[in-house]
Amino acid sequence: MSSSFDDHNPPKPELLADCVHCGFCLPTCPTYQLWGEEMDSPRGRIHLMNLATEGQVPIDESFASHFDACLGCMACVSSCPSGVQYDQLIEAVRPQIERAVPRTVADRLFRALIFAIFPYPARLRVVALGAWLYQRSGIRSLLHRTGMMSMLPARMQALEALMPRVILRNIASRQREINRPVGAARRRVALISGCVQQVFFAQVNQATVRVLIAEGCEVVVPKQGCCGALSVHAGREEEGLDRARKMIESFEDLDVDDIVVNVAGCGSTLKEYGHLLADDTEYAGRAAEFSAKIRDITEVLASLEPQAPRHPIAARIAYHDACHLAHGQQIRRQPRDVLRTIPQLEVLEVPESELCCGSAGIYNMVQPEAGEELGNRKVANILSVQPDAVTTGNPGCLLQIARYLDGVPLFHPIELIDASIRGLNPLTSSEPRTQTPRAQKPMCDSQCDCGN
């Protein structure tokens, strides 16, 4: 019987054969932990891939539902003793599903909305301005007080609840193209500015540049578009690869030692360009060369002997492992080491650190119920260590955790390093921080102190 997959990059049989169905992946799989269903575990999904390869099951809505439920967190990759490359398998299956399984009109429209806005910073700035007005005008508070918000579809409720606190100066913020340190440069690096990052978390990019300059790095920020990470993770293959090619073109003429990224999800995909474009004869070599220069900001800082003095921050900080940093890039030690250069800062480990928070790119918007369960579970684990604040290296995680975590500030690690170098206490500073209120507590009412 012929395969149910089409001929364009189906899951490779040799990769499927690596799985011995031992079950070591089960304790770390978020959806298996939620539901206990074998077909919603990594080994169950690999079994489905095998059946489809042999033509024993069709690529239909039932098949697609188990892969749509997968967060793509890659915790199974870290826990697998057989070295199963589940990341490559899921990346092969999702485009197959997008080509073979018709989605409902509502699903198509919602996904189209996401991908018509999030990868485009200019459009995001318009949306951000509307969000600022929505937050400041009292409309948000009214909709929640009257219960009208609960009448919207679950996906729209999730989208609204994840809306960050909008800072007007962030909307108009632009990073200088060339940023030189005082004195001789130790390294010359380029910065990936991100899409959501440069609009809603401009303060993180600003902190990144300040820290790199303080550590003797010249920082170049070229004009650039979306890296394609969201598209790749969602199975929108051609769209993602086209953005990857344009990103390579934006950076390949720069004479830099490293290309720095401060978004875990983007970094994971950027490091995979060589694999993603391996069949493209024009870009394969260029993609591999590009990916070889990609470094998470904590990788760069961990490789440099600190030269900028750190001032104490006396606080207990819970560190959350972003999945695409810990599992996708296998970066765990560097963020902790960099944070521990701050005097008096205590870095706390969170129970069940390997379990995803439920953000996973667009997952918490397209799978809101599962995203909510995982968000609440993550926050319960965070609160169990009684932190003064939380830090993680991915904006999606920051928004997801902040939705369910009330009264505890959140920061990107680079914001804490920046504050320490500048002699600020980030827990009391009036400067913008990476924070969003819970949906149940509308912002910008008569008690608002957001500073806008």
C-alpha positions as CSV (number, residue, x, y, z in Angstrom):
1,M,0.0,0.0,0.0
2,S,1.4,3.5,-0.9
3,S,2.1,6.1,1.7
4,S,-0.6,8.5,2.8
5,F,2.0,11.3,2.8
6,D,2.7,13.2,-0.4
7,D,6.2,13.1,-2.0
8,H,7.4,16.5,-0.7
9,N,9.6,15.9,2.3
10,P,7.6,13.3,4.2
11,P,8.9,12.0,7.6
12,K,12.1,10.0,7.0
13,P,11.7,6.3,7.7
14,E,15.2,6.1,9.2
15,L,14.2,8.8,11.7
16,L,11.0,7.1,12.6
17,A,12.9,3.8,13.1
18,D,15.0,5.5,15.8
19,C,12.0,5.4,18.2
20,V,12.0,2.2,20.3
21,H,8.8,3.3,22.1
22,C,10.4,3.1,25.5
23,G,8.2,5.8,27.1
24,F,11.0,8.0,28.5
25,C,9.3,10.9,26.7
26,L,6.0,10.5,28.5
27,P,6.8,12.3,31.7
28,T,8.0,15.4,29.8
29,C,5.3,15.6,27.2
30,P,2.8,18.3,28.1
31,T,-0.2,16.9,26.3
32,Y,0.4,13.4,27.6
33,Q,0.6,14.8,31.1
34,L,-2.7,16.7,30.6
35,W,-4.7,13.9,29.0
36,G,-2.9,10.6,29.4
37,E,-3.7,9.6,25.8
38,E,-1.1,7.5,23.9
39,M,-1.8,9.2,20.6
40,D,-1.1,12.6,22.2
41,S,2.4,11.5,23.3
42,P,5.6,11.7,21.1
43,R,5.8,7.9,20.7
44,G,2.1,7.8,19.9
45,R,2.5,10.5,17.2
46,I,5.5,8.6,15.8
47,H,3.3,5.5,15.7
48,L,0.8,7.5,13.7
49,M,3.5,8.7,11.3
50,N,4.6,5.1,10.8
51,L,1.0,4.0,10.0
52,A,0.6,6.9,7.6
53,T,3.9,6.1,5.9
54,E,2.7,2.5,5.4
55,G,-0.7,3.9,4.1
56,Q,-2.6,2.3,6.9
57,V,-4.2,5.6,8.1
58,P,-5.3,8.6,6.0
59,I,-4.1,12.2,6.6
60,D,-7.5,13.4,7.8
61,E,-9.0,15.5,10.6
62,S,-8.6,12.8,13.2
63,F,-4.9,12.4,12.3
64,A,-4.3,16.1,12.2
65,S,-5.9,16.7,15.6
66,H,-3.2,14.8,17.4
67,F,-0.5,16.8,15.7
68,D,-2.3,20.1,16.2
69,A,-2.4,19.3,19.9
70,C,1.4,18.9,20.0
71,L,3.2,22.1,21.3
72,G,6.4,21.3,19.5
73,C,8.2,22.0,22.8
74,M,10.9,19.4,22.1
75,A,11.1,18.2,25.7
76,C,10.9,14.7,24.3
77,V,14.1,15.4,22.3
78,S,15.9,16.2,25.5
79,S,14.6,13.2,27.4
80,C,14.9,10.5,24.6
81,P,17.8,8.0,25.3
82,S,17.7,6.9,21.7
83,G,18.3,10.3,20.2
84,V,15.0,10.5,18.3
85,Q,14.9,13.7,16.2
86,Y,11.3,14.4,16.9
87,D,11.8,18.1,16.0
88,Q,12.6,17.1,12.4
89,L,9.7,14.6,12.3
90,I,7.1,17.1,13.5
91,E,8.4,19.8,11.1
92,A,7.9,17.3,8.2
93,V,4.4,16.3,9.2
94,R,2.9,19.7,9.8
95,P,3.3,20.9,6.2
96,Q,1.8,17.6,5.1
97,I,-1.3,18.3,7.2
98,E,-1.6,21.9,5.9
99,R,-1.6,20.6,2.3
100,A,-3.9,17.6,2.9
101,V,-6.5,18.6,5.6
102,P,-9.0,21.3,4.9
103,R,-9.6,23.5,7.9
104,T,-12.9,25.0,9.0
105,V,-13.6,28.5,7.8
106,A,-13.3,29.9,11.4
107,D,-9.9,28.2,11.8
108,R,-8.6,29.5,8.5
109,L,-9.7,33.0,9.3
110,F,-8.2,33.0,12.7
111,R,-4.9,31.7,11.5
112,A,-4.9,34.1,8.6
113,L,-5.5,36.9,11.1
114,I,-2.4,35.9,13.2
115,F,-0.1,35.5,10.2
116,A,-1.4,38.8,8.6
117,I,-0.3,40.7,11.7
118,F,2.4,39.1,13.9
119,P,5.2,38.8,11.3
120,Y,4.9,42.4,10.3
121,P,6.3,45.0,12.7
122,A,4.7,47.9,10.8
123,R,1.2,46.3,11.1
124,L,2.0,45.4,14.7
125,R,2.6,49.1,15.5
126,V,-0.8,50.0,14.3
127,V,-2.3,47.1,16.3
128,A,-0.3,48.2,19.4
129,L,-1.6,51.8,19.1
130,G,-5.2,50.4,19.0
131,A,-4.4,48.2,22.0
132,W,-3.1,51.2,23.9
133,L,-6.3,53.1,23.2
134,Y,-8.3,50.0,24.2
135,Q,-6.4,49.7,27.5
136,R,-6.5,53.4,28.3
137,S,-10.1,54.2,27.3
138,G,-11.7,51.9,29.8
139,I,-13.3,49.8,27.1
140,R,-11.3,46.8,28.3
141,S,-12.4,47.2,31.9
142,L,-16.0,47.6,30.8
143,L,-16.0,44.5,28.6
144,H,-14.6,42.4,31.5
145,R,-16.9,44.0,34.2
146,T,-20.0,43.4,32.2
147,G,-19.1,39.8,31.2
148,M,-19.2,40.7,27.5
149,M,-15.7,39.4,27.0
150,S,-16.8,35.9,28.1
151,M,-19.2,35.8,25.2
152,L,-16.4,35.8,22.6
153,P,-15.0,32.6,21.2
154,A,-12.3,31.0,23.3
155,R,-9.6,31.9,20.8
156,M,-10.5,35.5,20.8
157,Q,-10.6,35.6,24.6
158,A,-7.1,34.1,24.6
159,L,-5.8,36.6,22.1
160,E,-7.2,39.5,24.2
161,A,-5.9,38.1,27.5
162,L,-2.4,37.8,26.1
163,M,-2.2,41.4,25.1
164,P,0.7,43.0,26.8
165,R,0.7,46.4,28.6
166,V,1.5,48.7,25.7
167,I,4.0,51.5,26.2
168,L,3.6,54.3,23.7
169,R,7.3,55.0,23.4
170,N,7.9,51.4,22.5
171,I,5.6,51.7,19.5
172,A,7.7,54.4,18.0
173,S,11.0,53.0,19.2
174,R,13.7,52.4,16.5
175,Q,17.1,51.0,17.2
176,R,20.2,52.8,15.8
177,E,21.9,50.8,13.0
178,I,25.4,51.1,14.4
179,N,26.1,51.1,18.2
180,R,29.7,51.5,19.2
181,P,31.2,50.8,22.6
182,V,33.5,53.2,24.4
183,G,37.1,52.2,23.5
184,A,38.2,49.3,21.4
185,A,35.5,46.7,20.5
186,R,36.1,43.2,21.7
187,R,33.6,41.8,19.2
188,R,31.4,43.0,16.4
189,V,27.9,41.5,16.4
190,A,24.6,41.9,14.6
191,L,21.2,41.9,16.4
192,I,18.0,40.1,15.3
193,S,15.4,42.7,16.3
194,G,12.4,40.4,16.1
195,C,8.8,41.2,15.2
196,V,6.7,41.2,18.4
197,Q,10.0,41.9,20.3
198,Q,10.7,45.2,18.6
199,V,7.1,46.5,19.0
200,F,5.9,45.2,22.4
201,F,9.3,44.5,24.0
202,A,11.4,47.3,22.7
203,Q,12.9,47.7,26.1
204,V,14.4,44.2,25.8
205,N,16.2,45.1,22.6
206,Q,17.4,48.4,24.1
207,A,18.7,46.5,27.2
208,T,20.4,44.0,24.9
209,V,22.3,46.7,23.0
210,R,23.3,48.6,26.2
211,V,24.7,45.4,27.8
212,L,26.6,44.4,24.6
213,I,28.1,47.9,24.4
214,A,29.0,47.8,28.1
215,E,30.8,44.5,27.5
216,G,32.8,46.0,24.6
217,C,30.8,44.8,21.6
218,E,30.0,46.9,18.5
219,V,26.3,46.2,17.7
220,V,24.9,46.4,14.1
221,V,21.1,46.3,13.7
222,P,20.4,46.0,9.9
223,K,17.0,46.4,8.3
224,Q,15.3,43.0,8.5
225,G,12.0,41.2,8.3
226,C,10.5,38.2,10.1
227,C,12.7,35.2,10.6
228,G,9.9,32.8,9.7
229,A,9.9,30.9,13.0
230,L,6.1,31.2,13.6
231,S,5.4,30.0,10.0
232,V,7.8,27.1,10.3
233,H,6.4,26.0,13.6
234,A,2.8,26.1,12.2
235,G,3.6,24.1,9.1
236,R,3.5,27.1,6.7
237,E,6.6,25.8,5.0
238,E,7.0,27.9,1.8
239,E,6.1,31.1,3.7
240,G,8.7,30.3,6.4
241,L,11.4,29.4,4.0
242,D,10.9,32.5,1.9
243,R,11.3,34.6,5.1
244,A,14.4,32.6,6.0
245,R,16.0,33.5,2.6
246,K,15.2,37.2,3.0
247,M,16.7,37.1,6.5
248,I,19.9,35.6,5.2
249,E,20.1,38.3,2.6
250,S,19.8,41.0,5.2
251,F,22.8,39.7,7.2
252,E,25.2,37.9,4.9
253,D,27.1,41.0,3.8
254,L,27.9,42.1,7.4
255,D,31.3,41.4,8.7
256,V,30.4,40.3,12.2
257,D,31.6,37.6,14.7
258,D,28.1,36.6,15.9
259,I,24.4,37.2,15.0
260,V,22.7,37.7,18.4
261,V,19.1,36.8,19.1
262,N,17.2,37.4,22.4
263,V,14.1,35.4,21.5
264,A,14.3,31.7,22.2
265,G,11.7,30.7,19.5
266,C,13.4,32.7,16.8
267,G,16.8,31.5,17.8
268,S,15.8,27.9,17.5
269,T,14.6,28.3,14.0
270,L,17.5,30.6,12.9
271,K,19.9,27.9,14.0
272,E,18.0,25.4,11.8
273,Y,18.2,27.4,8.5
274,G,21.0,25.1,7.3
275,H,18.7,22.1,7.7
276,L,15.5,23.8,6.5
277,L,17.2,25.0,3.3
278,A,19.4,22.0,2.7
279,D,17.6,21.2,-0.5
280,D,17.8,24.7,-1.9
281,T,21.0,24.7,-4.1
282,E,21.1,28.5,-4.1
283,Y,20.8,29.0,-0.4
284,A,22.0,25.8,1.3
285,G,25.6,26.9,1.8
286,R,24.5,30.4,2.7
287,A,22.0,29.2,5.2
288,A,24.5,26.9,6.9
289,E,27.0,29.8,7.2
290,F,24.3,32.1,8.6
291,S,23.1,29.6,11.2
292,A,26.7,28.9,12.4
293,K,26.9,32.6,13.5
294,I,23.6,32.6,15.5
295,R,24.1,33.0,19.3
296,D,21.5,33.5,22.0
297,I,22.4,36.6,24.0
298,T,23.2,34.5,27.0
299,E,25.6,32.4,25.0
300,V,27.5,35.5,23.9
301,L,27.7,37.0,27.4
302,A,28.7,33.6,28.9
303,S,31.6,33.5,26.5
304,L,32.9,37.0,27.4
305,E,34.7,37.7,30.7
306,P,32.5,40.4,32.3
307,Q,34.1,43.8,32.1
308,A,31.2,46.0,33.1
309,P,30.8,46.2,36.9
310,R,27.6,44.6,38.3
311,H,25.7,46.3,41.1
312,P,23.8,44.1,43.6
313,I,20.1,43.1,43.1
314,A,19.0,41.5,46.3
315,A,16.1,39.4,45.0
316,R,15.0,35.8,44.6
317,I,14.4,35.2,40.9
318,A,12.7,32.2,39.5
319,Y,14.3,31.1,36.1
320,H,11.9,29.6,33.6
321,D,13.4,27.5,30.9
322,A,11.9,28.5,27.6
323,C,11.4,25.3,25.6
324,H,13.0,26.5,22.4
325,L,16.1,27.6,24.4
326,A,16.4,24.6,26.7
327,H,15.2,21.8,24.4
328,G,15.4,23.4,21.0
329,Q,18.9,24.8,21.5
330,Q,20.1,22.9,24.5
331,I,20.9,26.1,26.3
332,R,20.4,25.8,30.1
333,R,23.7,26.6,31.9
334,Q,24.5,29.9,30.1
335,P,21.4,31.9,31.3
336,R,21.9,30.8,34.8
337,D,25.7,31.5,34.8
338,V,25.0,35.0,33.3
339,L,22.4,35.8,35.9
340,R,24.7,34.7,38.7
341,T,27.2,37.4,37.8
342,I,24.8,39.8,39.5
343,P,25.7,40.1,43.2
344,Q,23.1,39.1,45.8
345,L,20.8,37.7,43.1
346,E,19.5,34.2,44.0
347,V,18.4,32.1,41.0
348,L,15.6,29.7,41.9
349,E,14.8,26.5,40.1
350,V,11.2,25.8,39.2
351,P,9.6,22.4,39.7
352,E,8.7,20.6,36.4
353,S,11.0,22.9,34.6
354,E,10.9,20.6,31.5
355,L,7.2,21.1,31.0
356,C,6.1,23.8,28.6
357,C,4.2,26.8,29.9
358,G,1.7,26.5,27.1
359,S,2.8,29.4,24.9
360,A,4.6,27.5,22.1
361,G,4.4,30.1,19.3
362,I,0.7,30.5,18.5
363,Y,-0.4,27.4,20.5
364,N,-2.0,29.3,23.3
365,M,-4.2,31.1,20.8
366,V,-5.2,28.2,18.6
367,Q,-5.4,25.7,21.5
368,P,-6.6,28.0,24.3
369,E,-8.0,25.3,26.6
370,A,-4.8,23.3,26.7
371,G,-2.7,26.5,26.8
372,E,-4.7,27.6,29.9
373,E,-4.2,24.3,31.7
374,L,-0.5,24.4,31.1
375,G,-0.2,28.1,32.0
376,N,-1.9,27.6,35.4
377,R,0.2,24.5,36.1
378,K,3.4,26.5,35.3
379,V,2.4,29.4,37.5
380,A,1.6,27.0,40.4
381,N,5.1,25.6,40.1
382,I,6.6,29.1,40.0
383,L,4.7,30.3,43.0
384,S,5.8,27.2,45.0
385,V,9.4,28.6,45.2
386,Q,8.1,32.0,46.4
387,P,10.1,34.3,44.0
388,D,10.3,38.1,44.0
389,A,10.3,38.0,40.2
390,V,10.4,35.6,37.2
391,T,12.8,35.7,34.3
392,T,12.8,33.8,31.0
393,G,14.3,34.4,27.5
394,N,11.2,34.3,25.3
395,P,8.4,36.9,24.9
396,G,5.8,34.3,24.3
397,C,6.6,32.7,27.6
398,L,6.6,36.1,29.3
399,L,3.1,36.9,28.0
400,Q,1.8,33.4,28.8
401,I,3.1,33.3,32.4
402,A,2.1,36.9,33.1
403,R,-1.5,36.1,32.1
404,Y,-1.9,33.7,35.1
405,L,0.7,35.1,37.5
406,D,-0.7,38.0,39.6
407,G,1.5,40.4,41.4
408,V,4.9,39.0,40.5
409,P,7.0,41.0,37.9
410,L,8.5,39.3,34.9
411,F,11.8,40.1,33.1
412,H,13.9,39.0,30.3
413,P,17.3,38.0,31.7
414,I,19.0,40.7,29.8
415,E,16.8,43.3,31.5
416,L,18.2,42.1,34.9
417,I,21.8,42.3,33.6
418,D,21.2,45.7,32.2
419,A,19.7,47.0,35.5
420,S,22.6,45.6,37.4
421,I,25.1,47.3,35.2
422,R,23.2,50.6,35.4
423,G,22.8,50.4,39.2
424,L,19.0,50.1,39.1
425,N,16.7,47.9,41.2
426,P,14.4,46.5,38.5
427,L,11.8,45.5,41.1
428,T,11.3,49.1,42.1
429,S,12.3,51.0,39.0
430,S,9.6,53.0,37.1
431,E,11.1,52.0,33.8
432,P,8.9,49.7,31.6
433,R,9.2,46.1,32.4
434,T,8.1,42.9,30.7
435,Q,4.7,42.5,32.3
436,T,1.1,42.0,31.4
437,P,-1.9,41.9,33.8
438,R,-4.2,39.0,34.2
439,A,-7.3,39.1,32.0
440,Q,-9.5,38.8,35.0
441,K,-8.1,42.1,36.3
442,P,-8.7,44.8,33.6
443,M,-5.9,47.4,33.3
444,C,-6.0,51.2,33.1
445,D,-9.0,51.7,35.3
446,S,-9.2,54.2,38.1
447,Q,-6.5,52.3,40.0
448,C,-4.1,52.1,37.1
449,D,-0.4,52.9,37.7
450,C,1.0,51.7,34.5
451,G,2.9,54.9,33.8
452,N,1.5,55.5,30.3
